[in-house]
C-alpha cells in the first residue's frame, strides 16, 4: 500500500507546532545541514534529541507548556513536546512532518515515577513522522545521549532510511520498551485527547505535580542505576 503523501498541513505552523516562531526558525537554520533533505532531517533529529535534556518530571499540559518553542526556551522537555519541536523545526526547514503517538510499557523508570503514576504504562508517548524520499519515517527524539549512557540504554539512532523507535531491550538485555497501542499520526498535537488520557490513567498525578517538578529526574536516575 502506497503511503499517503503529505498535505499542506504537514508544513503549516500551528499553535502547538509553532514552526513560525523565531527561535524555531533560527534553530532550523542552524541545524538543518546536509547535502539533501534526508541528511537535513537526520541532523535536525539529533539536534533535538541531544540538544534538550529529557525530563518527564516537568510536565506542563497547558498550551504554553506544550508548545514546540517552549522546549527551546526551557532547555528541556519530555517526549511529547520534544516530538513537537522536531516536527516544528522540520517544517521550518521545508520538510513535511507530523506528530505520532503510542502507548508504551516502560520497563525502566524511577521510583518516583512509579509511585506517582502507579503504572508502567506511558500513554500518548510522542514521536515524529518525517516525510523523506517519498515515505513517512518515524523518529523518536526523546532520550538524549547522556541519559542513554547513564541508564544503560541503546540510543535511538536515525539515518533517514528506516524508522527509529524504542528498543525492546537495553544494553544488558533487560526489558526496556513495549509498544502496546498505536494512536497514529496527526498534523497537529491533539492536546485535549492527551490531557484526557493523563487524567484517566494517572488519577494521582495532578496532586503530585508540584513535588515532581521540585525533584531532580537526573538525580533519581543516578540513584536508580546504583541499585
Helices and strands as residue ranges (DSSP letters): G 8-11, H 22-31, H 37-51, E 53-54, H 63-66, H 68-74, E 76-77, H 79-92, E 97-106, H 111-117, E 121-132, E 135-139, H 145-151, E 177-186, H 191-201, H 205-214, H 217-225
